[in-house]
Amino acid sequence: MSSQTQTLDAVVGPGPFAASLRGEASKALRLKFPPRLVPDSWPESIHDREWVIARLRQAPLRAHSASTQAWRCSGADKLLRWLEKFPGDTWQQRWCASPAHELGAEWLEEPLNWLGKRGERAVTSELKAGMLALLCADAVRPHLAWLAGTRRSRYWKTAVAAHRDPEGFALLEAQAGPDLWSSSLCRHARSQIATLISAKGGGVRDITVGDCLELREVEFQVRGKGGTGRSLFYSLLKDLGGFPEDAPSTLRDMGRFVGQLSVQQLVDRYDLQCRPIRDVIAAYLAERQPVLDYTTLDDLARTLAVHFWKNLETHHPDLNSLRLPPEVAEAWKQRCQTKVTHRRLPDGTMIEVTSPRANVVDLLTQVRGFYLDIAQWAAEDPARWGPWAAPCPISEAEISRKKHVRRRKARMDQRTRERLPLLPALVRAMEQQMKNARLRLDALRASPPGGSFTVLGETFTKAPRSKSGSDTNIAYDPTGRRRDLALAEHQAFWAWSAVEFLRHTGVRIEEMLEASHHSITQYKLPTTGEIIPLLQVAPSKTDEERVLVVSPELADALSAIVCRIRDKAGAIPLVPSYDLGEKVWNAPMPLLFQWRVGGQNRPVSGKMIWRAIQAALDAAEMTDAAGEPLRYQFHDFRRIFTTEAVMSGMPPHIAQLILGHKDINTTMGYKAVYPEEAINGHRAFIARRRALRPSEEYRTPTDEEWEEFLGHFERRKMALGVCGRAYGTSCKHEHACIRCPLLRVDPAERPRLEEIRHNMIARIAEAEQRGWLGEIEGLQANLAATEGKLAQLDERARRATTVHLGMPPFPDIAGRTATLPNSRPGASS
């Protein structure tokens, strides 16, 4: 659910077990998608040396330049004469029998030495040109490791594309587009595709998923790491449509996202020494697995394996039974009260920091459930579970949650009370950070390569153009620090978008990152035809789908997001994402939180968003009550949303529906309690709410109540605009709408309002003429209110004359329109 990058080491920890899992993940993919095998012979490899050289002098292998042609043929002839001294019937067999096959980057030493002993002059560049000619002629096919580890000619990919499969590379170019095709990332992708063709034979469309998997594994082995655009070649090939439907969506971080582990692997990652206890824990998890989601199963395995038994094994190596002596159990429970974390000091020293464990009650509850479940199962299946039944070392009183819940509620309320008043300042800081990042990037792009530019009081030096001649987004500040201003602008925009999304919806972070263009919809009221913008939240923690009404501020943020991620054709790219909770890959979706990096569209990482938010807080020098730098967690926005909604008059059971909680107590737990509110309103709340309506606001609303809630907004429609009174309240001004401050006049009704003003002036003149003094005072009050409404329209019009940013209205960004059939006879849907 979440998009934060969680690698293999973050899931199972570093070490041999992580390496074995990475190997198992890669092995499973290789078994499902095997690579092509290279044969010992094929038509181009069976002919003699004169035939190969003659073929190099003919189209399409003939070089455009006569000197290049002579250089390539000379180098190829010397290499073939050197290969002739090795056994084999084909050039491929002779190549595999030669030492160059295994030497890799040092392969040139062997033919150079052989030629030197024969008194023939040869240079490195000549033999490299000859090798390139043999690869273009498909006379030999070195293995992938040789090609990945060998420094090749800069004309390598161009020559292979022109001589081996020009039609296939033309299809790739047409699919990628001119901008991506000319980028440095795509040039490397073309080199990878040329490597596959040279090593496996065939053309672009002959490349298989297994070939791509093998190349990525070889690159990891040769280079020791991946890279931002190392998997772009796979995306280009997959988009051609030749791969099977069950092929991986991307090769990004291949082997690092290992997917769901078995219960045995969940336990074995902690290397328990007592095999019988290891087996009973794995058997227990297997029994519980059908009724648990993977995240809960993973947490339970971690508790039982590392926090319970691994902790006991460390302090009592001879322990081999679940029947714990009282002193051993008591010592273990004392150790569970604290946790040890490692922190790196500024000088690089690692220190251990001991702090109280916040979830100790949850930990003890899971271990107690482990003992009680085994005891119950022992009565049902004595042969299997009877030997492991033992007295539970944790009493019921020790897992009482009352104090734990109160303390957690106090911590949550304190966080909310500190952060809610500072939310406007955070929003301003995020907006300023985004504007500053955009100004720096614009100034960078307007500056020539290698030139200096000053923006926002800072002087930068733009990096020179790359070897390929493309422009750069890199600049150096006065200290010489390298800064990617395009990346900084991306981070600032997505951090601002995330804050706007979270604070206006109250959704969980994983729900936000999984929101797609399909989530934006609009509902047309069947009675009035009014369009209500909606945001559909996909099921997550509670597996319940819900729909939220989009506020104008959220609509602006969604418009900015959609405008940013649309491609040139106006479509939202489909992006695969990894569910960090369930450890599975999701199908490609038009995600809202996506960005283009490494030539590919990828989900925005929650970790990147969090860092950008903290950067804005640090820049604004915002601190908490203790004077420490203020930190916002993603869930803080959900609590703030709940607190503001309930304090603004939203019924708790409506807030429960919007937040997706199964229990209203959870909703009220999110709502922060303020001291003055508790003092002034507690007795009145009990006496009035609980006595008169003991359960009305603490239940799931009926369909009729929900329809009445929606119908309230229809009844607010007035002749001059919309009434802004709160839900569930009646008009307190006896429908004197002109004088009511809650009336929001529609600009389209300005002529009607001016007509009312002229009518008021005429009626005042008539009252003065006829001496109706009792009418004059009321008419003058109405006239003043009318003038005020007109002034408000003028102010709104003045604000609307600002520069148009090109944001489309909500109907233009909505993914779909939802309509419901009218239940009245004869009404249209």
N, C-alpha and C positions, 0 to 999 in steps of 0.2 A: 504494500500500500504506500508506504512511504517511498520517495525517490532518492533519499540520501544514499550515497555510494557506500555500500557495505560489502567489503571484499571478503575473500575466504578467511584471511587471518582474523578479521573482525568477528566472523561467525564461530570459528572453531579454535582460534588462537594460533600463533606460529608454531612451527616445529614439524617433526616427522609426520604426525597425523595429518596436518594441513597439506603437506606435500603429497601424501598418499591419496588424499581426497581429490586434490587437483589432478593427480594422475588417473584416478578412477573416472572423474568427470570427462577428461579428454579421451580416455579409453572407451567409455560408453559411446561417445559421439563417433569415434573412429570405427567402432564395430557397426554402428548403424549406417555410417556413410564412409565406406572404405575408399581409399584413393586408387587411382588407376595404376596398374603395374606397367613398368617400362619393359618392353620385349628386348630380346637380344638382337633382333634384325627387323628391318623394314625396307621398303624399296630403295629409299635414298641412301641407306647405309651399306648396301651389298655390292655396290659398283666399285670399280678400281679408282685409283687416284686420278688418272687422266680424265675419266668421266666426270668426277666431282669438279675438277678445275675447269673443264669445258662448260659445265653447267653454271659455274660462277660467272662466266663471261657472257652469259645469255640473260635476256629478260625473263623474269622480273628481278633476278639477283644481281644484275649488272649495276654497278655504282654509277651515279651521274657524272662523277669526275674521273677522268682517265687516270690521274695519279692515284686517286683513292682505289680505283679498280686494280691497278697494278700492285699497289701496296697490299691489298687484301689477298689477291691471288698468290703473291710471293709468300706471305706469311702462312696461308693455308697449305701451300705446297710443302713448305718446310715441316709443318706440323704433321702432315700426312706421311711424309717420308720417315719422320721420327716414329710415328705410330706403327709403321709397317714392320718394325723389328720386334713387335710384341705378338704373341699368339692370338689367333682368332680368325674367323672367316668374314667378319663384318667390322666396320669401323667402330661400332659400339662395343663389340667384344674386345677389340684391341685397346680401346680407351679404358675400359674397365680393368684390363690386365696391366695397364701402365701405372706407375706410381703417382702420376698427376691426378688420378681419380680420387685419391685419398689425401693428397697434400693440401688441397684447398687454395688459399692465397699464395702459397709458395710453389705452385705447380710449374711456374715458368723456369725454375732452376734446372729441371731435368732436361727439357728440350734445348735450352741454351747451352748447357754443358755438352750435350751430344753434338750439337752443331759446332761448338768450339773445338772439340776434339777432331772433327772432320775438316777443320780449317775454313768453315763457312762463316761468313759474317751475318750476324742476326742481332736485332735490338728488341727490347721489350715491346715497344709500340707496334712493331711489325707482327710479332707473334699474337699480340692481343687483337690486332685487326684480322689476322688469319683465323683466330678462334671465333670472332664474331661472324666471319663469313661462313665457317662450318656450321655454326648454330643457325644462321639464316637458311642455309641449305639443308638443314635437318640431317646432317651426316652423323653427328653424335648428340647424345642427350645426357649431359652431366646431371647428377642428382641435385636435389634442392639445396642441401647443405653446402655443396660446392658453389653453386650459383649465389647463394645468400652470403657466403663468406668471402667471395672473390671480388676484388675491385675491377669493375668493367668500364668499357668505353662510355663516354657521355652520349654517344650516338646509339647506345645499346637498344633502348626501348623503341626509338624511331626506326631503326633498321629492322628489328623483329616485326614491328607493326606493318612496315611497308612490304616486307618480303614473305612473311608467313601467313598473315590473315588481314589484309587491308580492309575487306568488307566488314569483318567482325569489329575491328577498332573504329570503323566509321559509324557503326551502330552505337557503340559506346559513346562516341563523341556527340551524336545526335541526341542521345538520351540524357547525357550529363548537362549539356548546354555549354555555350562558349565560356562563360565566366568560370564555372567549376573545372572545365576541361583544361583551361590554361593555368590553373592554380598550381602551386608547388605540391599541395597534397595530392591532387589528381595525377600529377606527373609521377609521383612515387607509386600511386596505385597502378598506373600503366606499366611501370617497371615490374611490379609484382605479377601482373597478368602476363607480361612478356617472359618472366621467369618460369611461370607455370607452363606456358607453351613450349619453351625451350627444353624444359625437363621432362614433360609428359607427352609432347607431340600434339598434333591436331591444331584446332583453332580456338577462337574465343568461346564458341558455343559447345565445344567438346569438354571444357573444364567442368569438373564435378565438385560437389560439396566436399567430398573427401580430399580432393586435391587442395582446396582452400584450407581445410583443417590441418593438413600436413604442412603446408607452407607456414601457417601461423605458429605451429609447434616448433618448426625448424628455426624460425626467426626468434622465438623466445629462447631457444637453446644457444643460437649463435650470438645474438645481441644482448641477451640477458634481461630484456624488458620489452614492453610493447611500444606504445606511442599513440599520439592523438589521432593520427589518420591512418594507422596501420591496417584497419579493417575496412577502409573505404572501398578497396578493390572488390571485396565480397559483396557490398551493397550494389555496386555497379553491375556486377555479374548477375546477382539475384534479380535485379529489376528488369533484366532482359527476358525473364520468364522461363528460363530453361531448368531451374532447380525444382525439385519436388515440393509439394505443399507443406510437408512436415519438416522442411529444412529450417535450421535456426534462422531467426529473424535478423540476427547480427552476430558477428564474431567478436564484438567488443568485450574485452575482459574475459575472453574464452578461458575456462578452467578456474576462474576466480569466483564466479557465481555458481556454486555447486548444486543448487537446487535442494530439495528436501532430503534429509538424511534418514536412514532407517533407525529404528530404536536402538539397534546394536551400535551403530555409528554414533548416535547421540551420547551413549554411555562411554564408548571406547575413546572418545576424544579427551577424556580426563585420566586415562591410564590407571584404572583401579587395580590394585595388586591382588586383592582377595577375589579369586575367580567365582566362588559360589555366590558371594554378595553381588558381584557384577551381574551374574546371570539372573538373580531374583529381581534386581532392579530393572533389567531389560524386559523380563517377563511381565513385571507389573506395568511398565509403560505400554507393552503390547496389548495388555488387557484394557487399558484406559484409552488407547489411541482412537478407537472408533467413535468416541463421543467427544473428543477434544479437537480443536483446530490446531494447526501446526505450531503457531506461536505459543499457545498454552502448553503443548506437549514439550516443546523445546525448553521452556522455562521450568517445567516440572522435572525434566531430566537434569537440568543444571542444578536444581536445588538438591535432588536426591544424590546425585553423583559427586558433585564437588563440595557443596556447602554442608552436606550431611556426612556421607561416608568418607570422602577424600580427607575432610577435616579430621575425622576420627582416626583414619589410617596414619595421618601425619604424626599425631600425638600418641597413638597406641598401635604400633605396627603389628602386634600379635593378635589384634582383635579379629575374630572371624564369625561373629554371631550378632544377630539383631537384638539379642537379650543383653542390654547394656547395664553394667553395674551402676548403682546410683551416683557414685562420685564421678564416674566417667560421663554420664549423661548431664550432670550438673555443670561440669567443666565445659562440656561442649556448648550448652545453652549460654553460658557466660561469654564464650568466644563469639557466639553468633550475634551478640549485642553490638559488636563493633566490626568495622571492615578496614582493611589496609589497602591504600592506593599508592601508586608510585608517581612522584612528581619530579619533573626536571627543573633544576634551578637555572638562573641565567648563566651561570658558569659551566653548565652542562652536567653537573653532579645530579645523580638520581637519589632521591630520599624517599623513605616510607612515611606516609601520613595516615594516622589512625583517626577515625571519625565514627560517630554513632551510626548504626545501620537503621535506615528509616523503615525498611520493609521487614523487620524482624518478625512481626506477627504473621505476615503472609508466609514467611519461610517456615516458622514453627507449625502453622496450620497445614501446610503441604506435607510435612514429615508426619504429623499426627494422622492425617488422612491415609498416608502410606501404611502405617501400623494398623489402623482400624480396618482398612479395606482387606488387608491380608488376614486379619482375625476373622472377618466375616466370610471371606472366601474359604478359609480353612474349615469352617463348619459345613460348607457346601461341597468342597472337594478336598477332603483331608489328605489324600495321597499326594497331591501336588503342593498345596499351600500349608498343610499342617506342620511340617518341620520348621517353617519360618514364622509361625505365629508366636508373638512375644508380647509382654506387657509394654504398653506405650509409655515412653519416658516423658511425655508432655501431657500435662493435665489440662482439663477444659478451662480452668481458671487462667492458665498461662496464655491462652489464645483469645482471651476476651478482647473484643475490638472496640469497646466503648471508649476507653482512654485513647487508644490509637486513632479512632475516628475523630475524637474531639481535637486531638493535637494536629492531625492533618487538616481538619477544617480551619483551625486557627492559623496554620501556616498559609493555607490557600487564601483565606480572607485578608491576611496581612499583605500578601503579594498583590492581591487585587486592589486593596486600598492604596498601596503605594503606586501602582502602575496606572490605574484608571485616570487620575488627574493629569498624569504626564503623557497620556496617549496623544492629545493634540500636538504636544511638543515633538513627540516621536514622528508623527505624520509630517509635520513641517520639516523636520530634519531629513526624513527620507526623500521628500520632494526636492529639498535643496541639494541633497547628495546626487539625485538623479539629474537635476539641471546642471550642476557643476561638471558631472561626468560627461554630459552631452556637449557642454562648451569646450572642454578639453579635447574631446574627440574631433569636433568640428575644426578647432584651431589646428590640430595635428594634420588633418586631411588637407587643409588649405596651405600648409607649409611645404616647401620643397624638401626632398630627401637630403638629410644632412644639415638642414637649416635649423635655426633657433626660433622659438616663438614664446611669447609671454601671454599667459591667460590666468586670470584670478590671482594676480600677484606672484605667480610662479613662472620661472623660465625653464623651458624644456629644450632639448636637442633631439630632433627627429633622426631616427636611425636611417642609414643609407638604404637604397633599394637592394633587394636580394639579387642573387646571381641570375635568377630568372627574369629580373626586370619588373616584378610586380611591386606594388606599393606596400608599405608596411604600416602597422598600427603600433609600433614600438617607439617609445621615446625615453630619454634619460633625463632625470632631474638633476639639479646642481650637485647633488652628492654622488652622481654616477649610477644611481640605482635604476635598473631596467624596469620599465612600467608598460604594461600592455593596456593602452587606454581604451581600446575596443572592448576588451574583456571587462575592464572596470565599468564601462557604460552598461554592458549587459548585466553585470551583477547589481548595479544600482537600480536599473529598471525592474528587474525581477524581484528584488527585495521590496521596492515600493509596491509593486503589484501584489505581492504576497500579503503585505500589511493591510492593504485596502481590502483584499479578498477575505482575509481572516476576520478583520474587525467588523465587517458588514454582514457576515454570514454566520460566524460562530462555528464553522465546521472544523473537523480535525485536520491535521496537516496532511495525512495520507489521503483524505477525501479531496482536499484542494489539489494535490498533485495528480490525482486521478481524474479530475474534472476535464471533460472534453468539450468540443464544440457542440456535440449532441446534448450536452447538459444545459445549454442556453436555449430556452424555448419561450413561447409566449402563448397566453391563453386569452381567447376572445370571449368576452361575456355574451351569452346568447341573447340577453334582454336588451342591452344598450350598445353592444358592438365594441365596447371599450377594450383596449389591448392591455393586458396585465403581464409584464415581463416576469418570467420565472426562471429559477435555477434548480435543476434536478441534481440531487446529491446521490451518488451511487452507493450501494450497500457497502459497509465497512465493518466496524467493530460489532454492531448489533445486527448486521445482515438485514437492515431495514432501509428501504429507499424512501426518500422524502423530498419535498419540493418547497423551495423558499421563494418569497416575493423579492424581486430585485429592486433595491433602492436606486434613486437617481445617481448617487455617488458610486455605487457598485456598477451601475450600467456604464458610467464613464470609464471606470477601470477595465471592464470587460471589452469595451470598444477599443481602448488602447492596446490591450493584449491581442485581440483578433487582428487589428491592423498590422501589428508587428510580426505575427507569425504567418500571415498569408503569403503564399508564393506569388510569382508574377502572374499566374493564371487566376488568382483570387481564391484558390483552394487551400484548405488547412492540411498540411502534410500528415501522413499517418506515421506514428512513432511507436515502436515496441518499448515496453517498460518492464522493469523487474520488480515484483512484489517482494519487498524485503521482509514482510511478515510471514507470508506463506512460502517464500523461497521458490517462486515460479515466475516464468515469463508470461506477461499478458500479451494478448493479440494486439497488433498495431491499431492505434486509435488516434483520432485528431485531437491530441491533448492540447489544452490551453497553455500549460506551463511546459513549453519546449523551446529550444534554441538550436541554432545551427553552429556546430563546432566540429572541426576536423572534416569538413565537407559533408557532414551527415546531420540530420535532425535528431536530437537527443532530448530526453526528459530533463527538465531543470532539477538540479540536485537540491534537496532541502538543506543539506549541509552548507552549500554555497549561499543560499538565501539567509541562513542563520548568521553566517559570518558577515554578510553585508549589513544586516540589521545591527549587529554589534558594532560594526565600524561606524555607522551613523550615530549610534549612542555615544561612542567614544569621541567622535568629532564634536558632538553637541555638549560634551562634558556633563552628562546626566548621571546623577548619583542616587542611591537609595537612602533610607533613613539612617543607616549606619555610616554614610559617607563613602561607601564603596561604589565602584562603577556599576551602574544599573544594567541588569541583564533581563531581557525578555525571552521567555520560552514560548514556543508556538501555542501551547495550551493556555497560556495567560490570556490570549486574545479570546479564547472560547469562554473563559470565566468572566472576562470584562463584558463580553456581549450579553451573557446571561444576566449579569448584575444590572446593566443598563436597561435591558428589556423589562425585567420584573419591576425595577424601581420606577420605570416610566409608565407602569400601569398594565403591562401585558399579563393576563391571567397565567398562573403557573402551569396549568395543564396545556395551554397553548404553547408556552415556551418549551414544555416537555416534548410536544409534537415536533416543533421546529428543530430542536437539538437532537432528536432521535434517541432519547433516553427511554428505557423500559420502565423505570421507576421514577416517580416524581420526586422522591427524596434525593435522588442523584441530582436532579435539576436544581432543587433548593440548596443542595450542598455546594453547587457552583456559585450561587448568589452570595456575594459578600455581605456581611452584616456590619452596619455602621453603629457606633455606640449611641448616638443621638436618636437614630431610628429605633433602636431597641427600647430606649427609655420612653420615647414619646408615643410609640405606636403599638407596643406589645399588648397592653391591656385592651386597648380599643380593637385590635385585631382579633383577640380571643373572644371578646364580648360580642362584637358585631359579626365578624366573618364566621367563626366556628359555631356560634349559637344559632344564627339565622340560617346559614347555609353550611352545615358541617361537612359536606362532601362535594359541593358543586364544582369547586375549583381544584379538586384533587382526584380527578378521574380523566379517562380518555374522552374527548368530546364526541358527541353523536354526530351523525351526518347532518341532522337538522341544525345543530348548533354551528357546525362548520359552514353550512350554507348561509345561516344568518350572519355569521362573522364576515363572510365575503359580501353579502348583500348590504352590509353597513356602508361599504365604500360606494355602492351604487346610489344609496340614499343621500350621500353627501353632495351630489351634483345639484348645483343651484343655477339660476338664470344667469348670474354674473360670473360664476366660476365654481369653486369647490369649497365646501365647509371643512375646516380643519379640526373640528372637535374630536376628542378622544373616543375610542370605541366604548360602547356601553353607556355613554352619557347623553342626556337630552339637551336640547337647546335652552340655555339659561338666560337668553336675552330676548325671549318672547318673539323670536324670528325677526328681530330688527337687524337684518343682515348688513345693511349699509354701515351701521355703527359698530358692528361686531369685528374685533381684531382677528378672529379666526377665519374670516372670509378671505380667500385667496382669489383675486379677480383674474379671469382669463383675459389675456391681452386681446383676443379676438372680440371680446365684449366691450371694448372701449367706447365704441359709438353709443351703445346702450347706456353706459355709465355717464357719458357726456350729456346724453338726452335727459337723464335723471337730474344732473346738475342744473341744466337749463330750466327744467321743470321746477326745481326747488327755488331757484332765483325768482321765477315768475310767481310762485305761490307766496314767497316772502313779501314780494312787492304788493301782491293782492291783499295779504293780511295787514300790512302796514296801511294800505289805502282804506280798508274797511274797518280798521281798528280792532282786529282780532289778536289782541296782545297775547292771549294764551297759546296761540298757534305759533307765534314768531319764534319763541325760545326753542321748541322742538324742531322746527324747520331749520333753524340756524345750526343746531347740533348735527342734523342730518347732512346739511350742506358742508359743514367742516369735515365730517367723516368722508363724504364723497370727494372733496378736494384731496384728503389724505390718500384715498385709494388711487386717484389719478396720479398723485406724486409717486406712489409706490410703483405704478406701471412705468412712469418715466424713468425711475431709477433702474428698474429691471431692464428696460430697453437700452439704457446707457451701458449697463454691464454687458449686454448682449452684443455691443459694437466692438468688443475686443477682437484680436486676430483669431480667425477661424483655424483650428488645428487640423482640420480634415477628419475629425472623428465621425464615423457614421452613426446615425441614430440606432436605437436598439433593434428595430425590425430588420436592419441591414446586417446585424451580427448574429441574430438568433439562428440557431441550428435548425429549428423546426417550429411549427405553430400547432398548438393543441386546441381542439374545440370539442365541446361536449354537446350532444343532442339536447334540444330543449324538450322538456317533458310535457309541455302544453300541447294540446291537440292543434294540429295545423301549423305549428311553429317550425321554422327551418333550423337545421343544425348549423 
